[in-house]
Structures are given as structure tokens and as C-alpha cells.
Amino acid sequence: MIIPVRCVSCGKPIGHLWEEFKDRTENNGEDGNKVFDELGIERYCCKSVFLGQVDNLELINKFKKS
């Protein structure tokens, strides 16, 4: 699944923040709440888009049609 460009509920642009959030939380091990505050993501609807995101592209690519 690909991150949406805007929040589904409020319409705030959030797509450009996904790579930085993912890099800082997974690779650097920073706390998600601290990263949300620094990126300016305050609303729960926007946070739910980030926390509910699952990257399945690598898994799906294993099952390409021949």
C-alpha cells in the first residue's frame, strides 16, 4: 500500500513526511510521538494514517505474474 498524499479525514498534506517518519522510527529507533511533534503532525486522524501504514510492496513483488 502506498501512503496517501493527504489525510483521508482532514485533508492535510502528509505524504511528503512518510519517508522521514519511517527512517527516523525504524532505522534510528526514535520515539514515534517525538517524531510526530517535530514533523508537525498533531491530529489523531493524521497519526492514524502513519501508524496504520504497512509496506507490502516487497511481499507483493514476490508473486508477480509470469
N, C-alpha and C positions, 0 to 999 in steps of 0.2 A: 504494500500500500504506500502511496506517496502522500506526503504531508500536504494538506490543503494550503492554498495561498492565503486565504483569510479564515478567521474563526467562523465556524458554522453558525454560532448563536449571535454574536455581536458584530461581526464583520470587520474586526480589527486585523490589519495585515500582520501575519505571524510566520509565514512560510520562509522568509529570509533568516529567521532566528533558529531554525531547526538544526542546522549543521553545527553551529556554535554550541547549542544546548547539548546535543548528542556528544560532541567531542569533549566538552568540559565535564559531563557527568560520567560517561563511560571510560574515557581514556585518562582523565586527570583525577577522577574519583571525588569531585567536589559535590557538596550537598545540593540537591535539586532546588530547595527553597532559596538558597543563597543565589543560585544562578538565575532563578526566576526574577528575584528582586533586582539583580544587576542588569538583566535584559529588559526590564520594564514591563514584565508580564504580571499583572495584578489580578485580573479577573479569573474566577474559577472556571468559566467556560473555556477560556484560552488555555489554562493549565491542563484541563482535561483532554484537550486535543493532543498536547505534548505527552502526557502520561499514558494515554490510551494508544499511542502510536506503536506499531510493531513492524519492523522491517522484514518482509517476507520475500523480497526480490531475489536474494541469493538462493533461497529454498525453491522458489518457483522456477528459476533458471535451470535447475537440475532436470526438470521434466519438460523440456522443450519438445515440440512436435518434430518428428523427423521428416 
